[in-house]
Amino acid sequence: MKWTGRMRCALVCVFFALLFSVFSWRLIYLQMVMHGYYSKLAAEKNVGRNIIPAERGAIYDAGSEILAQNVPVATVVADATLINNPPAIIPLLAGRLHLSPNEIAEKIGTGRPYIVLKREVPEADARQLENALKTARLRGIRCERGTVRVYPNGSMLCHVVGFTDFHQHGIQGVEASMDQYLRGEDGYRYIEHDAQGREIVLYRGLEHAPRDGYQVHLTVDLHLQSIVEDELDAAVREYHPEKATIILMRPQTGEILALANRPNFDLNHRSEAKPEQMKNRAIIDMMEPGSTFKIVTAAGALNEAKVRLDTMIFCENGVWNVGGRPLHDHGHKGYGDLSVQDILVHSSNIGAAKMACMLGEMKFYEYIRRFGFGDRTGIELPGEIRGMVHPPKTWSKISITRIPMGQEVGVTPLQMISAMATIANGGKLVQPRIVKAIVDEKGRVISELRPTVVRQVISQATASQVAFALRGVVSKRGTAVEAAVPGYTISGKTGTAQKAAPGGGYEKDKYVVSFSGFLPSENPAFVGLVVLDDAHTKESYLNYGGTVAGPIFARVAEQAARYLDLEPHEEIGTPATTAGRVALTNGRR
């Protein structure tokens, strides 16, 4: 068969027709069938979804003083695939970021598209770096804006405010417990880049604005907090305790007005803090309360009408043998007959034990639990413990005589001040609160404090009786004469508890000393608690609660009353009391 010219021409035409058909089919396949796949691939290469971080909400005290805020900073990032002149970029970055040239060269030498060179660069330094890069026409380096958490008051209120981690997630304190309100919601923006990685502003796409975190306003008053911090520092210098706590609370509402612990730490240098410094002792430390616990015993016996304030109880002249073990009253001499009021005034262990026996184990245990011991208070702070209260079925034969004086029971300082607040406010157990309000960025209140009454523990009449009896404690007849504040009536109770040993029993010559009281006795403005663990003192008589914790309370209460502009209720104290206060103050300052 001979191939003519016409046949060859026809064959070539058929070949090209088939070829163009294949190309046409491929083009249709790519445009129609694979359009979605390649569009997505192109978008992933040139279009990015940038997160717009929400700004974390600030924390304020009750008077809107800033406790935690954000300061603008930048993270300097390198894209090694876009760097156009490494020999020029490396020395420039080294000088601006205060890093070694070798460190920068090693990082960008990895060739990765995202390399963090330095975090938390001040905003002013970041702008200068950007200007220098632009002037030198150097690419591949950018500054990502953000914020860093700053605490203007350093160590003040450190255990309450808490802190955040590297990603600004709350770790401790209010920063952790209120994290869901403080952190806000991030936004996002779709952007397109050119071949050099620069954003094409004209093609900027969908944007969803972030919602910044809410502001959290605390119940704490920074001025009262300053008073408490200063007096706590003075006490640490004088007595060198292993740990210490002071709390001020408004008894009617449960608002915490001030709270401080020692040891403490600086929130801005938390990486340098030791674990022991970071513990919020007010809610995670368990202690035997000592004689401050006698308010529970007396309140229960009075509320059940087992006794009246003038009921006389024989206190065995200082030693009562019960269950094969002697129970002693601490003092220069034992007591004979004491009224219920004087049992509190003189802090008689035997008198308190006999009142508990009148109540009986089950009823006494009921009042312990009704006062909130053995349960978390529910304050808005993380890590709170329940304390330790054993049920009567586990008690020994002598437990009914030891628990009334604050042994065989473990409480937190916050539980103890809540119990005293119950006496102060007319018999109601009120939930302690540290958060006053949550406010959005426009100033609208999202949530605010409403006092929560957990239960009516004792009648108002019983609470008034106990408060009246506790006034005698802060008198010349009582164990806390040095806790008096000239011009004001004070109800309070001392506590001196031998420190429990880790393996059982008690440590020799080591005590947890405390004083809890409220001012004024009628319609009190605040209730306070002072606790010192293993205070070193030369006192020989075991009334450290009155001679160590009492004067600290007096100094705090006097300054707090002055700041709150409380009107004196009685004539300014006796010359002896005033002279004693001056001598104590001069000896410490």
Beta strands, then each sheet from edge to edge (+ up, - down):
strand 1: 47-52
strand 2: 59-60
strand 3: 66-78
strand 4: 115-122
strand 5: 141-150
strand 6: 187-192
strand 7: 207-208
strand 8: 215-218
strand 9: 243-250
strand 10: 255-262
strand 11: 312-314
strand 12: 319-322
strand 13: 325-328
strand 14: 337-339
strand 15: 428-430
strand 16: 435-439
strand 17: 445-448
strand 18: 453-456
strand 19: 491-500
strand 20: 506-519
strand 21: 526-533
sheet 1: 1+ 6- 7+
sheet 2: 4+ 3- 2+ 8+ 16- 17+
sheet 3: 4+ 3- 5+
sheet 4: 10+ 9- 21+ 20- 19+
sheet 5: 11+ 14-
sheet 6: 12+ 13-
sheet 7: 15+ 18-
end
